[in-house]
Structures are given as structure tokens and as C-alpha cells.
Amino acid sequence: MQRRLCSAILFLQAVVLGLTTPVLVHADDLSTTQGLVIGLGLCVACLLVAGMLRARWAYVLGWLIQAGALALGAFTPVMIVLGVIFAALWFAAYRLGATIDRDKAAAVPADGASD
């Protein structure tokens, strides 16, 4: 469940980052190329990491994507708000998914055990 929830958050975040790329392109502090590379790079990173969440280390990359999205606030202030929202959603998906997985594992009786 953790993988599903976190993957869903990363897919939604990829859409938002893709839609904010034109805003980054028109930011005063960035060139067009830099805006495209940063915006679309984070968008593609979200999609790639969403597919890699079978590995535990991919969750670390997910946290790094959240930090990167927050850092976009240096160029586009609205990204601070969106970064905080997605970081909170990522945290909730990470914790809630782990709790659900742990509870499901505890509810399954051990092999050979009878009621």
C-alpha cells in the first residue's frame, strides 16, 4: 500500500511540475533552457522514481524530489506553497502506507497456525 500511495503522489506531482514548467521558463532568474531542464527534469524524475518504489532506496529519492520542489520556490514563490502541500502529501502517504502494510502483515496468521 505504501508503494501505491507514494506512487500516486509522485504521479500527481509530475503533472503539477509539468504544468509549472512554463512559469519557470518565464521566471526572471532563469533562462528558457534552465527553466525547461529544471521543470521537466523534476517531472521526469517523479515518473521514474514512481516506477522504482519497489526498492527502499527509491523512497530517499522521493524525499529529494520533495526538497527539489520546495527549492523551486526560490524562482517561483507559488512553488513554496505547492512544495509544502506535496511534501505533506508525500509524508502522509509514506507513513500511512507503512502503517497499513504493517497492520496487514500482522493480521495474516503465521504459516501453519490455526485458529
KOLLUM-657036 format. One record per residue: residue number from 1; x, y, z of N, C-alpha, C in turn. Coordinates in steps of 0.1 Angstrom, whole numbers, plus 5000, padded with zeros to 4 digits. Atoms other than C-alpha are relative to their C-alpha. Layout:
BEGIN
vextor  n_c1  n_c2  n_c3  ca_c1  ca_c2  ca_c3  c_c1  c_c2  c_c3
NUM  X  Y  Z  X  Y  Z  X  Y  Z $
...
***
This chain:
BEGIN
vextor  n_c1  n_c2  n_c3  ca_c1  ca_c2  ca_c3  c_c1  c_c2  c_c3
1  5008  4988  5000  5000  5000  5000  5009  5013  5000 $
2  4991  4988  4999  5029  5024  5008  5004  5003  4986 $
3  4995  4998  5013  5042  5019  4973  4989  5007  4991 $
4  5011  4995  5008  5008  5026  4957  4997  5015  5004 $
5  5003  4987  4996  5001  5057  4978  5011  5010  4996 $
6  4989  4991  5003  5036  5072  4973  5001  5002  4984 $
7  5000  4999  5014  5034  5064  4936  4990  5010  4994 $
8  5011  4991  5004  5001  5082  4932  5004  5015  5003 $
9  4995  4986  4997  5016  5113  4949  5010  5005  4990 $
10  4989  4996  5010  5046  5113  4926  4994  5002  4986 $
11  5007  4997  5013  5023  5110  4895  4993  5013  5000 $
12  5007  4987  4999  5002  5139  4907  5010  5011  5000 $
13  4990  4989  5000  5033  5159  4914  5007  5002  4987 $
14  4994  4999  5014  5047  5151  4879  4991  5009  4992 $
15  5010  4991  5008  5015  5167  4864  5002  5014  5004 $
16  4998  4986  4995  5019  5198  4886  5013  5006  4996 $
17  4987  4995  5004  5056  5201  4879  5000  5003  4985 $
18  5001  4998  5014  5049  5197  4842  4992  5013  4996 $
19  5008  4988  5003  5023  5225  4843  5007  5013  5006 $
20  4993  4988  4995  5046  5248  4863  5012  5003  4992 $
21  4988  4997  5009  5074  5245  4837  4999  5012  4992 $
22  5000  4988  5007  5061  5273  4816  5002  5012  5009 $
23  4997  4989  4990  5061  5295  4847  5015  5002  5003 $
24  4986  5000  4998  5097  5286  4853  5007  5006  4988 $
25  4993  4995  5012  5106  5294  4817  4999  5015  5000 $
26  5001  4986  5000  5093  5329  4822  5005  5007  5013 $
27  4994  4994  4988  5110  5334  4856  5012  5009  4996 $
28  4989  4990  5003  5134  5364  4856  5014  4994  5002 $
29  4987  5004  4996  5162  5345  4873  5005  4988  4991 $
30  4996  5011  5008  5163  5316  4848  4999  5002  4985 $
31  5002  5000  5015  5169  5312  4811  4990  4990  4996 $
32  5010  5009  5005  5145  5293  4790  5005  4985  5001 $
33  4994  5013  4999  5168  5263  4789  5000  4995  5014 $
34  4999  5004  4986  5173  5263  4826  4986  4996  5006 $
35  5014  5002  4995  5135  5265  4833  4995  4987  4995 $
36  5004  5013  5006  5129  5236  4809  5006  4988  5007 $
37  4992  5011  4995  5156  5214  4823  4996  4998  5015 $
38  5004  5001  4986  5146  5221  4860  4986  4994  5000 $
39  5014  5004  4999  5108  5218  4855  4998  4986  4994 $
40  5002  5013  5006  5108  5189  4831  5008  4989  5006 $
41  4991  5010  4994  5137  5172  4848  4993  4995  5013 $
42  5007  5004  4988  5118  5171  4881  4987  4992  4997 $
43  5011  5007  5005  5087  5160  4862  5003  4985  4997 $
44  4996  5013  5004  5105  5131  4847  5005  4992  5011 $
45  4995  5006  4988  5122  5123  4880  4989  4994  5008 $
46  5012  5005  4993  5088  5119  4896  4995  4987  4994 $
47  5005  5012  5007  5077  5094  4870  5010  4989  5001 $
48  4991  5011  4999  5109  5074  4871  5000  4995  5014 $
49  5000  5004  4986  5110  5073  4909  4987  4992  5004 $
50  5013  5007  4997  5073  5063  4910  5001  4985  4995 $
51  4998  5014  5005  5083  5032  4890  5010  4992  5007 $
52  4989  5007  4993  5113  5024  4912  4996  4997  5015 $
53  5003  5000  4986  5094  5024  4945  5000  4986  5006 $
54  4998  5014  4994  5099  4986  4949  5012  4999  5008 $
55  4987  5000  4993  5134  4994  4961  4998  5010  5012 $
56  5000  4991  4988  5137  5010  4996  5007  5013  4997 $
57  4992  4988  5003  5163  5035  4983  4992  5010  4992 $
58  5007  4991  5008  5138  5050  4959  4992  5010  5008 $
59  5007  4991  4991  5119  5065  4988  5009  5012  5004 $
60  4991  4989  4997  5150  5085  4996  5000  5010  4988 $
61  5001  4992  5012  5149  5098  4960  4986  5008  5000 $
62  5013  4993  4999  5112  5107  4966  5001  5012  5010 $
63  4998  4989  4991  5122  5128  4996  5009  5011  4994 $
64  4992  4990  5008  5149  5145  4974  4992  5008  4990 $
65  5009  4993  5009  5122  5153  4949  4992  5011  5007 $
66  5008  4990  4992  5102  5170  4976  5008  5012  5004 $
67  4991  4989  4997  5132  5190  4986  5002  5009  4987 $
68  4999  4992  5013  5137  5200  4949  4988  5008  4997 $
69  5013  4993  5002  5101  5210  4946  4999  5013  5009 $
70  4999  4989  4991  5105  5232  4976  5010  5011  4996 $
71  4989  4991  5004  5137  5247  4963  4995  5008  4988 $
72  5005  4992  5011  5118  5259  4932  4993  5013  5004 $
73  5005  4988  4994  5103  5284  4955  5009  5012  4999 $
74  4990  4990  5002  5135  5304  4950  4997  5008  4987 $
75  5003  4994  5013  5124  5311  4914  4986  5004  4998 $
76  5015  4997  5001  5086  5310  4917  4994  4998  5013 $
77  5005  5001  4986  5072  5318  4951  4988  4991  5002 $
78  5011  5009  4998  5040  5298  4945  5004  4986  5002 $
79  4995  5013  4998  5061  5267  4944  5003  4997  5014 $
80  4998  5003  4986  5068  5271  4981  4987  4994  5005 $
81  5013  5006  4996  5031  5265  4987  4998  4986  4995 $
82  5002  5013  5006  5029  5237  4963  5010  4989  5005 $
83  4990  5009  4994  5061  5222  4976  4996  4995  5014 $
84  5004  5004  4986  5048  5222  5012  4988  4991  4999 $
85  5012  5008  5002  5015  5207  5000  5004  4986  4996 $
86  4996  5014  5005  5032  5178  4981  5009  4994  5010 $
87  4991  5006  4990  5058  5173  5009  4991  4994  5011 $
88  5009  5005  4989  5029  5169  5034  4992  4988  4994 $
89  5006  5012  5006  5011  5145  5010  5009  4988  4999 $
90  4990  5011  5000  5043  5125  5005  5002  4994  5014 $
91  4998  5005  4987  5048  5123  5042  4988  4992  5005 $
92  5012  5007  4996  5012  5112  5048  5000  4987  4993 $
93  5000  5012  5008  5014  5086  5020  5011  4990  5005 $
94  4989  5008  4995  5047  5073  5033  4997  4994  5014 $
95  5003  5005  4987  5036  5070  5069  4987  4991  5000 $
96  5013  5008  5000  5000  5058  5063  5002  4987  4993 $
97  4998  5013  5007  5011  5033  5037  5008  4990  5008 $
98  4992  5009  4992  5037  5019  5060  4992  4994  5012 $
99  5009  5005  4989  5011  5016  5088  4991  4990  4995 $
100  5010  5009  5006  4986  4999  5065  5008  4987  4997 $
101  4992  5013  5003  5013  4974  5053  5004  4993  5012 $
102  4997  5007  4988  5024  4967  5088  4988  4993  5007 $
103  5013  5006  4995  4988  4961  5100  4995  4988  4992 $
104  5004  5011  5008  4981  4939  5071  5009  4988  5002 $
105  4990  5011  4997  5012  4918  5078  4997  4994  5013 $
106  5003  5005  4987  5002  4915  5114  4987  4992  5001 $
107  5013  5007  5000  4967  4904  5106  5001  4986  4993 $
108  4998  5013  5007  4979  4875  5084  5005  4990  5010 $
109  4994  5010  4990  4983  4844  5106  5012  4994  4994 $
110  4988  5007  5004  5016  4827  5106  4997  4987  4993 $
111  5002  5012  5007  5020  4797  5083  4999  4988  5010 $
112  5002  5011  4991  5007  4766  5100  4992  5002  5012 $
113  5007  4997  4988  4989  4784  5127  4985  4998  4997 $
114  5014  5002  5002  4953  4775  5132  4992  5008  5011 $
115  5008  4992  4990  4925  4795  5150  4993  4990  5009 $
***
